[in-house]
Amino acid sequence: NPPPSLGGLSFSHLRQQPYFSTISFTMSPNDRNSTAIEFEEYDVTSKHYDSGRIPVGAELYKKHLGNEKRLLDCGCGTGNYLFALAPLCKEAVGLELNDGMIAQARKKLAGTKAANVVLQQGSLLEDLPFESASFDVATINQVIHHLDQDHEQYPNVEQLCKRIAKVLKPGGLLMMNTCSPEQCKRGVWYSQPFPKAAEHYSKRYIPIDLLKKYLNRAGFDQVDVVSTPDTVMSHRAYWNLAGPLEKEWRDLDSFFADVDAEELKAGLSSWRSALEKCEAGARFDAMDKHRMDIGSTTFVFARKQA
């Protein structure tokens, strides 16, 4: 079910219509020597990625789709958003680089036999393999923190904004789903027992004001931001207090790829002790309260100049 806070958003809140969607992204072997970085083994995690990840905000996007619209899902991952939104589009195109992720998406496509879904393998660090002004809507969710090693200027994010603007029609709409640096540190409960990793991981996320600046430079003349406490995990996964003790659960969030072995051992030991002493619930409540104050997910809606 859609998170209620997102489902309650309206056109008047956003001053523009959001359309569509995406998921995760990683580097091919050739890209690993470029200015981007792969820090999670998505070839492995893709196999159980869908067990706890949800297309947060999909119900909001659906309100602004139409059977005449052509959608591009940049970094579509296993296709959670793509297949949820495809029935409401003329054509839904998913672009994904990672072998494991796109393999899972292809399995879904074979099962659904959706005639209007196209999957294409490719990198977001190069010119997008589509004609100029060929899409009505585009989306990219929880992807842009994978693009840069430069955590001051985020040049690859800036270039991607330009690439997406190029393939959108005049007046086309882009929706990004990301996190602010502060949300990375305190917007989910499970990052807080690992403060060193949380600090490092937060630097992967471009500050929202800088992202807005890059979107304006790329030709988007309306940029709106909405923060929500809704998380990228399903309710069942997010409220699983024993989850961090399981490797497959940790694989649901690339945050844990930034936790080194020493901090992981110490953090899990402390959390296991809290569970055994029946103190985990109180600790969860204390950590999770920040999510309601600062949000867990940030949506950025940008309309290309007409």
N, C-alpha and C positions, 0 to 999 in steps of 0.2 A: 504494500500500500504506500502511496506517496506520503512523504512527511507533511503534516498539516501546515506548517509554517510556509513551505514553498507553495503548496496548493492554494494558499490564500492570497498569493501575490496577484496583482492585477496590472493591466496595461498602464493605468494611471500612476502606479508606483514607479514604473520603469521608464515612462515617456518614450517607449519604443517597443516593438514586438520581438521577443526572443523566439527563436525557432527550434533549435536542434541540439546536437550532442557528440560525446566521445569518451575514451578511457586512457589507456596507458601507452607508454612509448619507450623504446630502448634503442641502443646502437648496434649496428652490424659490426662484424670484425673490422672492416675497413674504416668505419666511423670512430672506432675506439681510439685511434691515433689523431683524431681531429680535435676541434675545440669543444666538443661535447663529451659527455661522460656516461658510461653505463655503470650503475652502482647496485643493481639488483639483477639476479639471474631469472629474468622473465621466462626463459625457456623452461625453467623448472616450475616457477610459481604459477605460470599460466594454467597448469593442469588442474589446480584447485582454486583458482582466482575467483570463480563465480560462486564459490560456496559461501562467501560472506560479503562480497561487494555488490552494491546496488547502483542503478542509474539515478542517483539522487537528482531531483528536479525534472525528471522526465515528464511528469504530468503537467508541469508548467509549460514545457516546450511544446507539448502536443496541442495546446490551445492555440498556437500560432503557426501551425503547419497547414498545408493544403495540398490537394492532389495535383496541383499544378506546379508545386515547388520542387526544385532539385537541391538536395542536401549533400554537403560534404562533411564527413566526420573525420577530423584530423587526429591521428593516433587512436584509432578505434578500439585497440586492444582486442578483447574477446567478442566485442560486438554488443555489449549489453544495451547501450543506447541505440545503436544502429538498428537492431531488430525490433526494439520497442517502438521506434518512430517510423520505420519504413512503411508500415501500412497507411500512414497518413501523408506520404510523399509520392510524387511522380517517380522519382528515382532517389535512392539513398546510396551514396558512395562512401566506402570506408577505406581510409589509407592507414596502413600500419607497417612498421618496419620489422618488428621482432618475429622471428620464425615461430616461436611457441604460441604467441598471442594470435597471430593470423591463422595458425593451424586450428586453434579452438574456434575461431570465428568461421572458418570454412566448414567445420563439422556442424555448427549450428545452421549454416546456410544449406547444407545438404539435407538437414532434417526438416527445415521449414519450406524449402523449395520456393523461397520468395523470389518472384520473377523480377522485382525492381531493385534488388540489392546487388551491388557490385563491390567486390573486394579487390584491392590493389596493394601490392607491397611497395613501399617506398619511404624515403627519409624526409623529415621536415626540415632538415638542414640544407636542402637543395631546393631549386625551383620546383614548385609543385607540378606534377605531370598532367596538367589540365589546361585547357584553353582559357584565355583571359575572359573575365566576365561571364563565366559559364555556370555559376551556382547562385541560387537565391539566398541560401543560408549556409552557415558553416559553424562548427563548434569544435571545441578542444577542451577536454575535461581532465584535470589532474595529470597534465602532461608537461607543462612548460618548465617545471622544476628539474626536468631531466636534460635540458638543452644546453646549459652553460657550465663551464668551469670558472669563468669570470663572474664572481659573485658581487661585483661592484657595478658593472655597466650592463651585464646580461645582453651582449650583442646578438646572440642567436635568437633570443626572444624578440628583439627589435626587428631582425630580418624576417622572422616568421610573420609578424604583424603585417609587414609589407607584402609577403607572398600570399597571405590569405586575402588581403585587400585586392590583390591583382586578379584572383580567380572569382571574386564576388562581383555580381552585377551592381551597377549604380543603385544605391538605396538598399543594397543587400545587408543582411544582419549577421553579425558574429556574436556567439556566446562563448565565454570562457568560464570554466569552473576551476578555481585554484584555491589557495589559502594565502593569507597574509603571513609574514614571518612570525608575528605574535600568536596567531592561531596554530602554527606548527608547534610552538612551545607549550601552549596551554589550552588549545582548542579541543584536544582529546585527552582523556584521562591517562591513557597508557604511555604517552610520551614523557610524563612527568617523573616517573621513577628513574629515568635515564637522562638527567639534565645535560650532561656533556654532549651526548648525541643530539638532543633536542636543539641545543644552541647551534651545532654544526648544520643540522638538517634545515633549520630555519633560514640559513643563508642561501640555500638552494632556491628559495622562493623570492621572486622579484617583488620589491615593495609595490603596493598597489598604485601609489601616485606615479611611480616611474613607468609602470605598465600603461597607465592612462596616457601619459606623455607620449609613449611610443605609438599607441593607437592613434592619437591625434596626428602625429607626424605621418603615419601611414595612410591617412585620408579618411579616418572615421571622425565625423564631426559631432556625433552624439555618443557619449560614453557614460554609462550609469553603472553603479556598483551596489550590490545587495549582499549583505552578510546574513547567514542563517546558522542556527545551532545544529541543523541537520548534518549528519556525518555520511561519509562515503560507504560506511559499513551498514549491513542490515542491523535491525534492532537486536536480533538474536545474537549476532556476533559481537556487537558493541558491548552489550551488557553481560557477556560471558566473562565473569571475573577470573576464571581459571585460564582464559584464552592465552595470555602471554606465555604460559608455561609450555605451550604446544608450538612446534616449529611451523606447522601448516597455518595456524592462526596468525602467527607473526608475519608470515609471507603475504597476508592480505594488505599490508601497508609497507611501502618501501622505506618508511622511517626506520624500521628495524635493521635494514641493510647498513645504516650508519652507526649502529651500536657495536662498539668493539667487544671482543670476547671478555675482557676484564669487567667492563661496565655491565655487560649482559649477565654475567655470572652473579655479580653483586646485586643487581636489581632484581633478578629472578629469585635469588635467595631471600631477599627481604620480602618480596611479594608472596612467596610460598609460606613464609613464616606468618605473614598477616592472614593468609587463608586458614592456616592451621589454628591460629588463635582467635578466629572469628572476628578479626579486625579489618578485613578487606572491605566490607561494605561501608564502614565509616570513612576509610581512606578514599574509596571510590567517590563517595559523595563530596568529600573535601576537594578532590582534584577535578571532578566533573562540573562543579559549580562555575568554573571559569568559562566553560563552553557556552553557558547561557548568557554570560556577560559580553564576551568578545566574538562569539560565533565559532563555528568549526569549519565552515566552507564559505568562500566568497565567489559570487557570480558577477562577471563583468559583461555587460551588454553593450555592443558597439555597432552603430549603423554607419555604413559607408556613405560618403557624400553622393547625392543623387547626380 
